[in-house]
């Protein structure tokens, strides 16, 4: 159970993020979560969207450098220690978390954390064994 993350490489100049947002809006793509990290010369916009294929096509057609990455989305109780228990499952399995970002679900009962882990299949197995609730791509897109 994995999901697709869209990554967009952006020049660090005014208006580039707005261009991405317009391209997605025109394509009818709804953003479910995002993360923006920057360096001196460029930024990396990571997106979870309801229609990854349409997003990738719209952004490519608009001249952006776009890639897809396999990620894992985990739903956990939105309470102190919720994330610690999930990270512990991964750590005990010897898995390294490359990056993560989180958001709170619509009802505010669960937090959703999106993980990028090099060995995705081992991470899925460790999380399932530990009883974690891994969201399917469909569940994630419908939040």
Order of alpha helices (4+ residues) and beta strands (2+ residues): beta-alpha-beta-beta-alpha-beta-alpha-beta-beta-alpha-beta-alpha
